[in-house]
């Protein structure tokens, strides 16, 4: 089960955290993984780790907020590999603040990556997927795309948009052979989150507070999100489309 042998996949924001975990998991399942990231050093490092471990991977520099860059990457990948089996739109950024504390520039900046990035790259690959009547798009949304989170108004706005974009694209293109889903994780203990925790006066207190939003009392690991992405990319999920796949430790079950 969950075999991705001979599948061509692309993961954005794959230089670290959730994206790196998804890329490594896909490679272990037999996929060839295109590591796309705005950071060349980080992206090449992950690609090298996969290749050194016996997997197939290559790096492509990508700024998802730039539509022309997305089109160029899609053109290059399709010329080389002929098609793309699975696209994972993972690249994203955050922003802390209420509506009064946030600026229009904050909204534009985060929207440009979190929403336009998903739109840009999906639009670049959808025609070929539709032509082949085969393809999977997996978008990384968030629990913050299902419920509001205090002091995250800009971030939540963009992640709610990703959920809506996912469902709308699924309605438009599932009958054409393209499955489109999104994953909505709770708080995930990525290197970025660990760095932010270290900035608090009491990092352990901050960790406990972040963990307490999950009913399980702990943050998720990137590998848990990667396992969900593997399922959604696999043939075993052939009837799964237009869904919000929750991995939130029970966050949205109620309080």
N, C-alpha and C positions, 0 to 999 in steps of 0.2 A: 504493500500500500504506500501511497504518497511518493511514488517514483517519478522523478522529473528527468530521467535519462533522455538525452538528445533534445531537451527543451532549451530554447534561447530565452534568457530572462534579463531584465534590466531593473536595477534597484537604485533609486535616487537617494542622495544623502547617505550613501553606503560607506562613508569613510569612518563612521563611529556609531556607537549606540545601537539603536534598534535596526537601522539600515545595515550595519555591519553584520549583526546577528542574522538578519534575513538572508543576506548574501551568502554567508558561510553555511547556513542551513540548506539553502537551495543547492549550493555546490555539493554538499554532502549527499544530497538526494539525487545527484547526477546531472544537474543542470549546468549549462555554461552561463556564467553570470557576468554581465557588463556592470562594472562598478562605476556609477556616475556620482560625482561630487564636485562642489565648487573648490574644495581643497585638494590640490593635486597630491601633496605629500600624504595626506590621510588616505585618499582613495587608492593610490598606488601601493601603500602599505597593506591594505586589506586584500587587494588583488594578488600581491606577492605571497601573502600568507596562504591564500587559497591554492595558488599554483604550487607552492612549496609542499602543500599537503596532498598533492596529487589531483587537485580539481582543475576545472577550466574557468579562467577569468581574464578579463582585461579591463583597463581603466579608460574612461572617457571624461574629460572635463566638461562640466555642465552647470550653468546658472539657470535654474528652472524658471526664474522670473523673466528671462529673456526669451521671447517667442522665437526669434531668429536662431538663437543658439539651440533651442529645442528642435527646431526643424532641421538644422544642420546635423545634429547628433542622430536624429531619426534617419535622415538620408544616408549618412555614413554607415550606420548599423545595418540598414536594410540592403545596402549595396554589398556589404561584406557577408552577411548571414542569410539574406533572402527574406527573412520574416522575424517577428518577435512573438513568442508564445505567451509570455507573462510580463507585464509592466507593473512595478511596485512604486507608486508615488509616495515616497516616505519623507522626502526633504521638507523640513519645516522649521520655523523659528517661533519664539515666544515673545510675550510682552506682559509686564506686570503693571497693574493700575486700574482704577475705576474710570468711568466715563469722564469724570472731572479731572482726573490726573493724566489721562491719555490725550494725545494730540491727533489731529487729522493725519499728520505725517506718520505717526505710529501705525495708524490703521492702514494707510497706503503701503507702508513697508511690509507689514506682516501679511496683508492680503496679497501682495505681489508674489510672495513665496508660497504661502499656504493654500491659496485658492487659484490664482492665475497660474502657478506652477503646475498644479494638477491639470488644469484646463489646457495649458500649452502643450504639455507632453502627451496627454491623452489624445488631443486633436491631431498631433503629429503622427501617431501610430494607428489610430482608429481606421483610416481608409484601408490600409493593408490588411488589418485584422478582419474587417468586413469583407474584403475581397476574398480572403481565404476561408471565411465563415468559421473562424477559429481565433480565440484570443482571450486572455484574462487580464483585467485591470484591477489592481488592489490599491485602494487609497488609504492612507493613514489619517484617520480623523482623531477622535479623542472622546473620553467621557465628557469632556468640555464641549462636545458637539451634540450632546444629548441632554445634559443639565448644565445650568449656570455654575460658575465657580467664582467665588469672591475675588475681587482685585484682578480679574483676568478678562475684562470686557472685550478687549480687542482680540485676544486669542480665541475666546469662545465664539465671537462673531465669525471668525474665519473657519473654525472647525464645524460650526453649525452649517456653514456654507458648503463645506466639503461633503457633509452628509447629504445635503440637498442635491449637490452636483452628482454624487454617486447614484442616488435613486433616479434622478432624471435621465442620466446617461443609460442606466440599466433599462429603463422603460423604452428608450429610443433604439437601443442596439442589441438587446438580448435576443430578439428574434432573428438577428443577423449573425448569430453565432458567437457574440462577444459577451462574456460574463463580467459584470462589474460590481464589486463589493467594497465596503470599507471596514476597517478594524478600528474599534474605539477602546483604546487601553485606558486604564486608570493611571496612577502615578507609577512610572517606570524608573528603576534605579540605573540610570545611564551615567557615563562619565561626566556629562554636563550637569546632571542633578547632583552628583557627588561633589562637584566643584562648587556649586551654589551652596550646598549644605555647609561646606567648609568655611564659607564666608560669614555664617551666623555666629553671634557671640557664644551660643551654646549649640553646637552642631547636633549633639545627640537629642536634645529637646526638639530641635527642628525636624530631625528624622522621625521621632515618635509622632509629632503632629502630622507630618505628611503621610505616615503609614496608617494613622488612625482613620483616614477617610475610607480605607478599604475595610470591609467587615472581617477580612482575614487577618487584619492587624499588621500587614507587611506590604511593602511596595512590590511591584512586579519586576521580574528580571527580563531583559531583552529577549532571551531565548524563548520565553513563554509567548511573546508576541510573534516571534519568528515561526513558532510551531503552528500558530493560527494561519499565518501567511502561507506556509507550506501546504496546509490543508486546502485553502482557498485556491491555490495555484494548481492543485492536483486534479486528476480526472475523477477522484472520489467525490469532489464537490461539483460535479457536472450539473446538478439541479439547483445550485446555490447562486443566486444573483439578486442584486438590488437590496442586499441586507446590510445591517449594521452589526458587525460581529463584536459583541461586548466581551472584553477581558478586563474587568474592573474590580475584581476582588469583592464583588457584591455592593460596590458604591451606590449604584442606582436602584438597589432593591428597596431602599427606603430607610428612614431613620426613626 
